[in-house]
Amino acid sequence: MTKRGLPHPEHLRLGQILSGVRAQLHHEWVTLLNAYPQTGPRAVAAEQLEVAWEALDAARKELEYLAHEEHPAVAAASDYFPDEEHQAEVVVPDKPGSSAGRVRFRS
């Protein structure tokens, strides 16, 4: 059985979520760079976040390719690389560690 891939609206939704996650990872990376040395053992966490967002970007590029292959008439680069206003927002709980009312993503 051959799988058909995602419908175009699902590509759009996934692109919004992944771009929002990437923006949040970048924000946290900057936070770490401002809090810890940029070299040595205390820089490892920031380096790993950078690797994570690079891997996320690679996945977004592959998904963009698939969206164009599956939906050539409607797919666009902005599906997976939308403007900031079209990115999902990562919502963090007001109180660290709390989960009451936690909403992970808003698209």
BELGI-V396813 format. One line per field, one symbol per residue. ss: DSSP state (h for helix, s for strand, l for the rest). phi: phi as a letter, one per 30 degrees, with the letter a starting at -180 (. if undefined). A space follows every 50 residues. Layout:
# BELGI-V396813
ss: ???
phi: ???
This chain:
# BELGI-V396813
ss: lllllllhhhhhhhhhhhhhhhhhhhhhhhhhhhhlllllhhhhhhhhhh hhhhhhhhhhhhhhhhhhhhllllllhhhllllhhhllssllllllllll llllssl
phi: .cddjcdeedddddddddddddddddedddedddcbecbjddcddddddd ddddddddddddddedddddbddbdbeddcbddedcddcdccddceidbd idbdbbc
